[in-house]
């Protein structure tokens, strides 16, 4: 910022002081502030809140945000572009486009499949999209928002994912796409479902919001679909505060996503740039006057779903810690699993065969013969400041928002109903220490033993 500008004539700055020196001084104070703020934070069982999820932010993250703020990088710019390049390379895809949320990423990915570039294959109102009934609702909302019809399939207990046979059985004459999320970091059989989609000529959107860093058959999740999506909400594996991303290997479809994200404009100039195409005032569009400014030509019914450079600066700092975060999630999940082994009346989770999950949470289901219900467990855990969550919407067809929505159910939703009534999860995110994990498993054991 202000390279070469001195403090001469500026109140509070010594004559000759360069703004870059002031910036360094500020950032040194930020690091000191962070260290002092973090000192003395200990775990007190029953008093310290143990959140089921949350951001893990260190002094580098704090510095990254402050530095971006000092440079007044308030719109998408160099940090956003750098993150898109590095994140695409990290996941293993050609193109990545940042958005303001994972939910927006899902909306953009599915809406892109309705666009004219796809010709006769494009999704049209009334077409069906196979999806899972039990999960986060914004995997499904874009289907309805685009005038398409969700086809709900059930999951299996234990992995909490659907199966290829369930998906195949759901495909009907109007089915045109599949859109499924990995359940709490645990991959569904994504290679098989991707192969099924290819065999049947269906589009496949892979919601990877809860599973960044997971692998299936040795391959990273988020690399199997025509599109994959990611969330950077604080609960997720990396955080921007708010944010998301759409990834694809198709350069052509990446341009469609970018246009839809950026108001539906035809122009692809980066913010602050003009005339990248060298024909800004030399083209004909529709019935507009010849030479109408390309920067204000709109070829789609789009949105404004962009992120900011402040958020991307934080994301770049977080991205360097992705392997460390994934290792902590796996370690905490396994410690909980070991600590709860043999506990009666609770179904413990398991990884999908062939997968290595970067876990989002630890799911438990109260078995039907238990002498207690889910509410009793949750009340006990919450009284000990142990945070709990449902498997999001449970059976989405039972949610108020979906009363009156047109959808189809393939088979029974028996397990989705069980999840709605008897399943919950506790945290494994990197902010939880070994002592905290042991307190969680010990508390669950204590509750169950008291009911014998």
ChimeraX attribute file (.defattr): number of C-alpha atoms within 10 A of each C-alpha:
attribute: neighborCount
match mode: 1-to-1
recipient: residues
	/A:1	13
	/A:2	10
	/A:3	9
	/A:4	11
	/A:5	12
	/A:6	17
	/A:7	16
	/A:8	13
	/A:9	10
	/A:10	10
	/A:11	8
	/A:12	8
	/A:13	14
	/A:14	12
	/A:15	12
	/A:16	12
	/A:17	15
	/A:18	18
	/A:19	17
	/A:20	15
	/A:21	12
	/A:22	13
	/A:23	17
	/A:24	12
	/A:25	11
	/A:26	16
	/A:27	19
	/A:28	12
	/A:29	13
	/A:30	18
	/A:31	17
	/A:32	12
	/A:33	13
	/A:34	16
	/A:35	12
	/A:36	10
	/A:37	10
	/A:38	11
	/A:39	8
	/A:40	7
	/A:41	8
	/A:42	8
	/A:43	14
	/A:44	10
	/A:45	15
	/A:46	15
	/A:47	11
	/A:48	14
	/A:49	15
	/A:50	26
	/A:51	18
	/A:52	20
	/A:53	22
	/A:54	20
	/A:55	19
	/A:56	19
	/A:57	16
	/A:58	14
	/A:59	16
	/A:60	16
	/A:61	19
	/A:62	17
	/A:63	21
	/A:64	21
	/A:65	20
	/A:66	19
	/A:67	21
	/A:68	19
	/A:69	14
	/A:70	14
	/A:71	12
	/A:72	12
	/A:73	17
	/A:74	14
	/A:75	17
	/A:76	19
	/A:77	18
	/A:78	15
	/A:79	21
	/A:80	24
	/A:81	17
	/A:82	14
	/A:83	22
	/A:84	23
	/A:85	16
	/A:86	16
	/A:87	22
	/A:88	20
	/A:89	13
	/A:90	13
	/A:91	17
	/A:92	17
	/A:93	19
	/A:94	17
	/A:95	20
	/A:96	27
	/A:97	25
	/A:98	31
	/A:99	29
	/A:100	23
	/A:101	24
	/A:102	26
	/A:103	26
	/A:104	26
	/A:105	32
	/A:106	32
	/A:107	25
	/A:108	26
	/A:109	30
	/A:110	26
	/A:111	21
	/A:112	24
	/A:113	24
	/A:114	17
	/A:115	19
	/A:116	13
	/A:117	13
	/A:118	12
	/A:119	9
	/A:120	8
	/A:121	15
	/A:122	16
	/A:123	25
	/A:124	15
	/A:125	13
	/A:126	17
	/A:127	18
	/A:128	26
	/A:129	31
	/A:130	29
	/A:131	26
	/A:132	28
	/A:133	28
	/A:134	28
	/A:135	26
	/A:136	21
	/A:137	18
	/A:138	16
	/A:139	25
	/A:140	27
	/A:141	17
	/A:142	22
	/A:143	27
	/A:144	18
	/A:145	13
	/A:146	17
	/A:147	15
	/A:148	22
	/A:149	23
	/A:150	28
	/A:151	25
	/A:152	26
	/A:153	24
	/A:154	25
	/A:155	24
	/A:156	15
	/A:157	20
	/A:158	15
	/A:159	21
	/A:160	26
	/A:161	24
	/A:162	26
	/A:163	18
	/A:164	18
	/A:165	11
	/A:166	19
	/A:167	22
	/A:168	16
	/A:169	11
	/A:170	20
	/A:171	20
	/A:172	13
	/A:173	7
	/A:174	11
	/A:175	22
	/A:176	23
	/A:177	23
	/A:178	24
	/A:179	25
	/A:180	26
	/A:181	28
	/A:182	26
	/A:183	27
	/A:184	26
	/A:185	27
	/A:186	29
	/A:187	32
	/A:188	26
	/A:189	19
	/A:190	25
	/A:191	18
	/A:192	14
	/A:193	22
	/A:194	21
	/A:195	16
	/A:196	18
	/A:197	21
	/A:198	14
	/A:199	9
	/A:200	14
	/A:201	13
	/A:202	20
	/A:203	23
	/A:204	27
	/A:205	27
	/A:206	27
	/A:207	28
	/A:208	29
	/A:209	30
	/A:210	28
	/A:211	27
	/A:212	25
	/A:213	23
	/A:214	23
	/A:215	21
	/A:216	20
	/A:217	13
	/A:218	10
	/A:219	16
	/A:220	20
	/A:221	30
	/A:222	30
	/A:223	23
	/A:224	22
	/A:225	27
	/A:226	21
	/A:227	30
	/A:228	28
	/A:229	34
	/A:230	29
	/A:231	32
	/A:232	25
	/A:233	21
	/A:234	17
	/A:235	20
	/A:236	23
	/A:237	32
	/A:238	29
	/A:239	25
	/A:240	27
	/A:241	19
	/A:242	17
	/A:243	27
	/A:244	27
	/A:245	29
	/A:246	29
	/A:247	30
	/A:248	26
	/A:249	19
	/A:250	14
	/A:251	12
	/A:252	10
	/A:253	21
	/A:254	21
	/A:255	16
	/A:256	25
	/A:257	28
	/A:258	25
	/A:259	24
	/A:260	26
	/A:261	26
	/A:262	20
	/A:263	18
	/A:264	20
	/A:265	22
	/A:266	20
	/A:267	21
	/A:268	17
	/A:269	14
	/A:270	13
	/A:271	10
	/A:272	8
	/A:273	9
	/A:274	14
	/A:275	15
	/A:276	12
	/A:277	11
	/A:278	8
	/A:279	11
	/A:280	17
	/A:281	13
	/A:282	12
	/A:283	13
	/A:284	14
	/A:285	15
	/A:286	8
	/A:287	6
	/A:288	11
	/A:289	10
	/A:290	12
	/A:291	13
	/A:292	15
	/A:293	18
	/A:294	22
	/A:295	17
	/A:296	13
	/A:297	17
	/A:298	17
	/A:299	15
	/A:300	16
	/A:301	13
	/A:302	19
	/A:303	15
	/A:304	14
	/A:305	20
	/A:306	21
	/A:307	24
	/A:308	20
	/A:309	23
	/A:310	24
	/A:311	25
	/A:312	29
	/A:313	26
	/A:314	26
	/A:315	25
	/A:316	22
	/A:317	23
	/A:318	22
	/A:319	18
	/A:320	11
	/A:321	13
	/A:322	16
	/A:323	13
	/A:324	11
	/A:325	21
	/A:326	22
	/A:327	15
	/A:328	21
	/A:329	25
	/A:330	20
	/A:331	18
	/A:332	25
	/A:333	25
	/A:334	15
	/A:335	17
	/A:336	22
	/A:337	16
	/A:338	11
	/A:339	18
	/A:340	19
	/A:341	14
	/A:342	12
	/A:343	15
	/A:344	16
	/A:345	16
	/A:346	21
	/A:347	18
	/A:348	20
	/A:349	19
	/A:350	15
	/A:351	17
	/A:352	17
	/A:353	13
	/A:354	13
	/A:355	20
	/A:356	21
	/A:357	28
	/A:358	28
	/A:359	30
	/A:360	28
	/A:361	27
	/A:362	24
	/A:363	27
	/A:364	22
	/A:365	22
	/A:366	22
	/A:367	17
	/A:368	12
	/A:369	10
	/A:370	14
	/A:371	11
	/A:372	15
	/A:373	16
	/A:374	16
	/A:375	12
	/A:376	10
	/A:377	18
	/A:378	19
	/A:379	13
	/A:380	15
	/A:381	19
	/A:382	14
	/A:383	12
	/A:384	18
	/A:385	17
	/A:386	24
	/A:387	18
	/A:388	22
	/A:389	17
	/A:390	17
	/A:391	23
	/A:392	16
	/A:393	18
	/A:394	24
	/A:395	25
	/A:396	22
	/A:397	21
	/A:398	13
	/A:399	11
	/A:400	9
	/A:401	11
	/A:402	13
	/A:403	10
	/A:404	8
	/A:405	12
	/A:406	13
	/A:407	18
	/A:408	16
	/A:409	17
	/A:410	18
	/A:411	12
	/A:412	13
	/A:413	19
	/A:414	13
	/A:415	18
	/A:416	26
	/A:417	19
	/A:418	17
	/A:419	26
	/A:420	20
	/A:421	17
	/A:422	19
	/A:423	23
	/A:424	23
	/A:425	21
	/A:426	26
	/A:427	28
	/A:428	29
	/A:429	29
	/A:430	20
	/A:431	20
	/A:432	21
	/A:433	15
	/A:434	14
	/A:435	11
	/A:436	20
	/A:437	20
	/A:438	17
	/A:439	19
	/A:440	24
	/A:441	20
	/A:442	15
	/A:443	18
	/A:444	19
	/A:445	17
	/A:446	13
	/A:447	16
	/A:448	18
	/A:449	11
	/A:450	7
	/A:451	9
	/A:452	8
